[in-house]
Amino acid sequence: MQLNQVTFETKCYEKDWKILLQTDRLEKMINYNQYQFKEKRLFINNVDSISEVSRYADKLVARGVLSSYTVVEDYAKEVLNFFEINKDSFKGGYYYSISELVSIYLCNTDYLLHFSSDSILDRPFNWIDLSISKFQNDDQIKVANPVWNGNIYEAKQESFQEDENFFIGYGFSDQCYLIRSKDFKQKIYNEKNPISERYPVYGGELFEKRVDAWMRNHHYKRITFKHGNYIHRNF
């Protein structure tokens, strides 16, 4: 029985919104998780025509695929102020980061599941209930995700512990993450860690890098669900 409230969210931008909103891609991204989400939200970021994208998002809301959608820039300034982040500090990573921060800020449920638009489970499976049980039993766990791109060996190598269902280790990816929203609604995004410098230079001081640094500085853990994969493939 699914008693925990979880929001599903993803984002679109100019180069991928048609794939998300004019095909069944978004519906599959949601349904493959086999979870009854409290909210299903889309964040519209950096598109040429907000009105055009909104018309297609409205159709998905009318069909019940989405609960709502949000234009990221409408909340950007408020969110940066709330988290005490200087926009210039992203050093080129602003558009890679602001949507994730807005979605966390606006999350109304205990848990938040994020997929990047180019990530999707490889098949339907329910991994969320088991992940939430782990969160509830260990405050040091801050993020959960399935294995990425079938790389179970890599996931195992990055872990320092495992159980029947999960590898347990460090690290963070913005391709797919399940988080406890209250953990991420804190002013945690201005930390640095030498290991976090492994992220691509072109992304600047992006959200993904900031979260990884915070988690490593405090020895927070990531759990990776062993029995299913998500596929990340650039459009």
N, C-alpha and C positions, 0 to 999 in steps of 0.2 A: 504494500500500500504506500502510495506516494504522499507523504504528509508534509514534506518540506517544500517551501515556496522557492521556485527557481525562475529566473528570467533568462530567456534565450535572446542574444543580440548579435548582430553582425553589422558591418558597414559597407557602403558602396561609394565609389567615386567615379569620375568621368569615364575611365577606361573599362569599368566592369559593371556599371549599373544595368545595362541592357541584358547582360547574361543573368544577373540576379532577378530582375523584375519582369523580363519578357519571356522567360522559360520557367520550367519547374524546378530550377536549381535551388532556390531558397526554400521551397516546400520540402524538398528532399533533405536539405541541410538540417531542418528542424525535425522532421519525422523520423529520420534514421536514429535519433537518440532514444526513441521509444519512451518518452517522458511527457507527462502532462504539465507543460509549462504554465506558470501563472501569467506571464507576459511574454510576448514575442515581438521584439523591437528592432527596427532598422534605423541606422544612423547615416544620414546623407552628408557626405563630406567632399568638398572641393569638386563640384560638378558645374558644368557650363550653364545649365538651365534648371534651376530648382523647381520651377513650375512644371516643366515636362517630367522630371523624375518623380515629383510629387503626384502627378496624375496616375502614373503606373503604381506607385506605392498605395494610393487610395484604393485601387482595384484589389490589391492583396488584403487590405484591411477589410474591405467589403466582403471578401470571400472567407475571412477568418484566418487566413494564412498568417497575417500580422495582427498584433493588437494595436500598434501605433508606429509612427516614425517621427524622427526628430532631425531638424537641420542643425548640424553640429555647431556652425558658426554663431547661431543664436545664443548659445550658452558658453562659448569659448572663454570670453573675458571673465565671466562669473566663476568659471571652473578654475582658471589659472589663479585667480585671487584666493579662492577657497583653499587650494592646495599649496599656495605660496610659491608658485613657479613663475619665473621670469620667462616670457616668451622667447627672448633672445638666447636663453640658456640651452635651447634645443639644438642650436648650431646646425640647422638644416633638417632637424628631425621633427619639426612641428606637425606637418601633415601626416607623418607616420604615427603620431602620438595623441593628438587632441581628441580624436573620436573615442578612443579607449577611455580617456580620462572623463569625458562627458558622460559616457555610458555608465561608468562606475558612480559618478556623482548623482546621476538621475535614477539609479537602480532602487526599486521599491521593495525588493524581496531579499530574503536572507542570503540567497546564493545567486551568482551570476555566471552564466555560461557564454563565453565568447568564441565565435569562429571567425577567422578572417574570411573574406569572400571567396578566396581560392583554396579553402580547406573544407573537407567534408569527410564524414565517416565512410569507410570503404564498403560498409553494409549496415543494415539495421542491428543495433544491439543496445541494451540498457546497461550503461556503466555508471550512471549518475547516483543511483541509490547506494551502491557499494562505496562510492567515493565519499559521499556525504557522511556515511557511517564512520569512515576513517577520520574525517574532519572533526566529528563530534567526540572522538576518542583521543585526539591528540592535537592540542593547540599549536604545536610547532609545525603542523602541516598547513601550508598556505595556498597550495595550488594542486590541481589534479588535471591529468590529460590522458588520453589513450596513447599507445605507441605511435610514433610518427613514421609515416611512409613504410611501414613494415620493418623498420630497423630495430627489431627486438634485441639483437646482439648489442647494438649501440646503447639502447636503453638500459640493458643489464650492466654494461660496462660503466655507465654513468651513475649507477646506484651503489650504495654501500650496504643495503639491506633489502630483503624481499620477503613477501609472504605469499599465500596462495593466489592472491589476485593482483598484487601490486609490486612493482619495483619502487624503492624509496631512495631518493637522492636529493641533489640540489639542481638548480637551473630553472630557467623560465623561458617560454616561447609565447609570442603573441599570436601564433597561428591558431592555437586552441587552448583555452584555459577555463577551468571551473574554479571559482573562488568564493570564499565567504565575504560578502560585500562589505561588512563592517571593518574587516582587516584592511581593505584597500581604500576606505573612505578616510584615511588618516593622512597626515602630512609626511609622507614617506618617500617622496619622489626626488629628493635632492641629495641622495647618498651616492658614493662612488666606491668601487672595489676593483682592484687590479685584474681579477679574473673576468670581470664584466667588459673589459676592453676588447674581448674577442668578437664583439658584434661588428658588423660592417661599418666602415668609416663613413660611407655615404649617408648612413642613417643619423649621423650626429649623435646627440645625447637623447636618444629616443626613449619612449615609454618602456619598451622591452628591456633595455639596458639598465634603466633606473630601477625597475622592479628586481631584476637579477641582483643588482648591487645591494639593495635593501635586504633581500632574502639571505644572501651570502654573509653580509655583515652581522646578521642576527642568528645565523645557523638555522634558518627556516627551511622546511623540507617540501619537496615536490613528490607526489605519488603518480606513477604511470601505470595505467590499467593494462595488464598483460594480455588480455584475451580479445583485443580488438584494436584496429588501427584507424587513424585518420590519414587522409591523403592530402598533401599540400602540393599543388601544381600551379605555377603561374599561368594565368590566362594568356 
